[in-house]
Amino acid sequence: MLSSPLRHIAASFKPRSVALASRNARTYATETKIPINIVEVGPRDGLQNEKGVIPVDVKVELIEKLALAGCNNIEAGSFVSPKWVPQMAGTGEIISRMHRLPDVHYAVLVPNQKGLDGLFSVLDTYNQSSHSESIPPPSDEISIFTAATDAFTRANLNTSIAESLVKLAPVARTAIDKGLRVRGYVSVAIACPYTGQVDYKKVREVSKELLEMGCYEVSLGDTVGRGTPTQVAEMLEEVKKDVPVEKLAGHFHDTFGTAVANVFTALEHGVRTIDSSVGGLGGCPYSPGATGNVATEDVLYALQGSKYSVTGTEYGKGSIDLDKITEIGWWISGKLGRESISRAGRALRAKKIRDAEMAKDGEVRAKL
Ligand SMILES: CC(C)(COP(=O)([O-])OP(=O)([O-])OC[C@H]1O[C@@H](n2cnc3c(N)ncnc32)[C@H](O)[C@@H]1OP(=O)([O-])[O-])[C@@H](O)C(=O)NCCC(=O)NCCSC(=O)C[C@@](C)(O)CC(=O)[O-]
């Protein structure tokens, strides 16, 4: 009889040909998967739209938890007027205080030069500190935003689309000159709460302009969550006439329950980056009834076993850990005084509770 450790080695031994075949099979499976990036926007797009204002400490903890779940792109907050969006006050403090991981991009939203100056002042303090050699910077990326209708741009930025582009171009240039990445958003890419159906040609034109001003990627927002897969496909076909699809990201809200279907439609049309929000946080202040972003849990769950694989840091074993994200979704929802609204998050939590009860039940029976 073999001793226990040797039995273990014997059990794991396979003839060389079998070992090679199974390694090749694993390599093949990994190589054929199409890598997808997730941009976790919960701390920004999610929390900015929640009624309750979350304390800085909790936001810091949220961002840290997300990075430890494997998220490699996190929108951490925004430097906007606190009169317009009080929920985002304290972003400078948050990005200075949070523990930052080297392989994670921490982005902040800026609407104008004043917002960029707010970020620069945080970065100046970091650069002057003695830790700047060893600790990653508070942020390496800004997101700028405009929209596909004048009415929405007026509501969100107090300008027309054309004026917003004129104002954003020097902001993007200055950020790039300082070594920051710049990402662009086009809101209301499908429907506008003020004007209804959107002209996709406008989405195409605005996306092109954002790329020309130096954005490395443009995220197309179904801000009010009204889009259907057919509309997403039509919109993307139009935008792709002028913009390489590798430069596009999909940003879907889930008001009508179509967000996961819209994610898959975007992926099938060549989009490789998806914005999502832990716990399905968020909404849209200009669109009554609009719900949050597609939940990160729902996207991760739906992508399982598909031809796509989600990229992430070593903390998510090269991906984003669905169980950890589910827990975070419940934790942050609890801080908001409610339950997670992610469908997958709710089902996974219920299963976990049921499994724990059954295990306990089993233990009790075993003792009887
Ligand atoms: C752009 C403004 C400021 C123009 O608003 P304004 O009123 O025209 O600006 P202003 O230049 O006249 O300034 C008004 C006051 O705001 C201050 N101010 C001015 N700028 C800043 C700043 N950066 N940070 C802090 N304070 C600022 C400024 O100093 C002044 O203060 P006061 O003199 O009255 O005391 C305003 O419209 C604004 O803050 N808009 C941001 C709205 C916002 O954050 N919306 C949500 C983000 S977009 C989004 O969620 C959609 C997206 C991206 O997720 C994709 C999708 O789903 O579609």
The ligand as an SDF file (V2000), in Angstrom:
LIG
                    3D

 58 60  0  0  0  0  0  0  0  0999 V2000
  -19.8860   70.8640  -17.0910 C   0  0  0  0  0  0  0  0  0  0  0  0
  -20.6930   71.6460  -16.0790 C   0  0  0  0  0  0  0  0  0  0  0  0
  -19.8510   72.0220  -14.9010 C   0  0  0  0  0  0  0  0  0  0  0  0
  -21.1850   72.8900  -16.7690 C   0  0  0  0  0  0  0  0  0  0  0  0
  -22.1510   73.5400  -15.9800 O   0  0  0  0  0  0  0  0  0  0  0  0
  -22.2500   75.1550  -15.9950 P   0  0  0  0  0  0  0  0  0  0  0  0
  -23.2280   75.5290  -14.9580 O   0  0  0  0  0  0  0  0  0  0  0  0
  -22.4900   75.5840  -17.3850 O   0  0  0  0  0  0  0  0  0  0  0  0
  -20.7690   75.4990  -15.6000 O   0  0  0  0  0  0  0  0  0  0  0  0
  -20.0790   76.8220  -15.2280 P   0  0  0  0  0  0  0  0  0  0  0  0
  -18.7830   76.8130  -15.9470 O   0  0  0  0  0  0  0  0  0  0  0  0
  -21.0010   77.9850  -15.3930 O   0  0  0  0  0  0  0  0  0  0  0  0
  -19.8290   76.6040  -13.6670 O   0  0  0  0  0  0  0  0  0  0  0  0
  -20.8870   76.5060  -12.7350 C   0  0  0  0  0  0  0  0  0  0  0  0
  -20.3060   76.1810  -11.3670 C   0  0  0  0  0  0  0  0  0  0  0  0
  -19.7620   74.8530  -11.4050 O   0  0  0  0  0  0  0  0  0  0  0  0
  -18.3710   74.8920  -11.1090 C   0  0  0  0  0  0  0  0  0  0  0  0
  -17.7050   73.9110  -11.9360 N   0  0  0  0  0  0  0  0  0  0  0  0
  -17.6270   73.8840  -13.2740 C   0  0  0  0  0  0  0  0  0  0  0  0
  -16.9600   72.7970  -13.6610 N   0  0  0  0  0  0  0  0  0  0  0  0
  -16.6230   72.1280  -12.5580 C   0  0  0  0  0  0  0  0  0  0  0  0
  -15.9280   70.9120  -12.3400 C   0  0  0  0  0  0  0  0  0  0  0  0
  -15.4420   70.1780  -13.3260 N   0  0  0  0  0  0  0  0  0  0  0  0
  -15.7520   70.5000  -11.0760 N   0  0  0  0  0  0  0  0  0  0  0  0
  -16.2360   71.2230  -10.0440 C   0  0  0  0  0  0  0  0  0  0  0  0
  -16.9210   72.3870  -10.1980 N   0  0  0  0  0  0  0  0  0  0  0  0
  -17.1070   72.8240  -11.4530 C   0  0  0  0  0  0  0  0  0  0  0  0
  -17.9510   76.3110  -11.4180 C   0  0  0  0  0  0  0  0  0  0  0  0
  -16.7790   76.6530  -10.7140 O   0  0  0  0  0  0  0  0  0  0  0  0
  -19.1570   77.0820  -10.9880 C   0  0  0  0  0  0  0  0  0  0  0  0
  -19.1590   77.1690   -9.5720 O   0  0  0  0  0  0  0  0  0  0  0  0
  -19.7680   78.4660   -8.8340 P   0  0  0  0  0  0  0  0  0  0  0  0
  -19.0110   79.6270   -9.3730 O   0  0  0  0  0  0  0  0  0  0  0  0
  -21.2360   78.4890   -9.1820 O   0  0  0  0  0  0  0  0  0  0  0  0
  -19.5280   78.1630   -7.3890 O   0  0  0  0  0  0  0  0  0  0  0  0
  -21.8870   70.8560  -15.5750 C   0  0  0  0  0  0  0  0  0  0  0  0
  -22.7630   70.6960  -16.6250 O   0  0  0  0  0  0  0  0  0  0  0  0
  -21.5280   69.5050  -15.0450 C   0  0  0  0  0  0  0  0  0  0  0  0
  -20.8660   69.3500  -14.0240 O   0  0  0  0  0  0  0  0  0  0  0  0
  -21.9570   68.4790  -15.7630 N   0  0  0  0  0  0  0  0  0  0  0  0
  -21.6270   67.1210  -15.4110 C   0  0  0  0  0  0  0  0  0  0  0  0
  -22.8780   66.3200  -15.3680 C   0  0  0  0  0  0  0  0  0  0  0  0
  -22.5130   64.8880  -15.1090 C   0  0  0  0  0  0  0  0  0  0  0  0
  -21.5610   64.5740  -14.4250 O   0  0  0  0  0  0  0  0  0  0  0  0
  -23.3190   63.9810  -15.6950 N   0  0  0  0  0  0  0  0  0  0  0  0
  -23.1030   62.6000  -15.5330 C   0  0  0  0  0  0  0  0  0  0  0  0
  -21.9470   62.0770  -16.3310 C   0  0  0  0  0  0  0  0  0  0  0  0
  -22.3330   61.6600  -17.9900 S   0  0  0  0  0  0  0  0  0  0  0  0
  -23.0890   60.1400  -17.9000 C   0  0  0  0  0  0  0  0  0  0  0  0
  -23.3400   59.6660  -16.8360 O   0  0  0  0  0  0  0  0  0  0  0  0
  -23.3460   59.3730  -19.1260 C   0  0  0  0  0  0  0  0  0  0  0  0
  -22.3450   58.2360  -19.3250 C   0  0  0  0  0  0  0  0  0  0  0  0
  -20.9450   58.7990  -19.4920 C   0  0  0  0  0  0  0  0  0  0  0  0
  -22.3070   57.3970  -18.2070 O   0  0  0  0  0  0  0  0  0  0  0  0
  -22.6890   57.4030  -20.5490 C   0  0  0  0  0  0  0  0  0  0  0  0
  -24.1720   57.0550  -20.7080 C   0  0  0  0  0  0  0  0  0  0  0  0
  -24.7280   56.2920  -19.9100 O   0  0  0  0  0  0  0  0  0  0  0  0
  -24.7220   57.5860  -21.6440 O   0  0  0  0  0  0  0  0  0  0  0  0
  1  2  1  0
  2  3  1  0
  2  4  1  0
  2 36  1  0
  4  5  1  0
  5  6  1  0
  6  7  2  0
  6  8  1  0
  6  9  1  0
  9 10  1  0
 10 11  2  0
 10 12  1  0
 10 13  1  0
 13 14  1  0
 14 15  1  0
 15 16  1  0
 15 30  1  0
 16 17  1  0
 17 18  1  0
 17 28  1  0
 18 19  1  0
 18 27  1  0
 19 20  2  0
 20 21  1  0
 21 22  1  0
 21 27  2  0
 22 23  1  0
 22 24  2  0
 24 25  1  0
 25 26  2  0
 26 27  1  0
 28 29  1  0
 28 30  1  0
 30 31  1  0
 31 32  1  0
 32 33  2  0
 32 34  1  0
 32 35  1  0
 36 37  1  0
 36 38  1  0
 38 39  2  0
 38 40  1  0
 40 41  1  0
 41 42  1  0
 42 43  1  0
 43 44  2  0
 43 45  1  0
 45 46  1  0
 46 47  1  0
 47 48  1  0
 48 49  1  0
 49 50  2  0
 49 51  1  0
 51 52  1  0
 52 53  1  0
 52 54  1  0
 52 55  1  0
 55 56  1  0
 56 57  2  0
 56 58  1  0
M  CHG  5   8  -1  12  -1  34  -1  35  -1  58  -1
M  END
$$$$
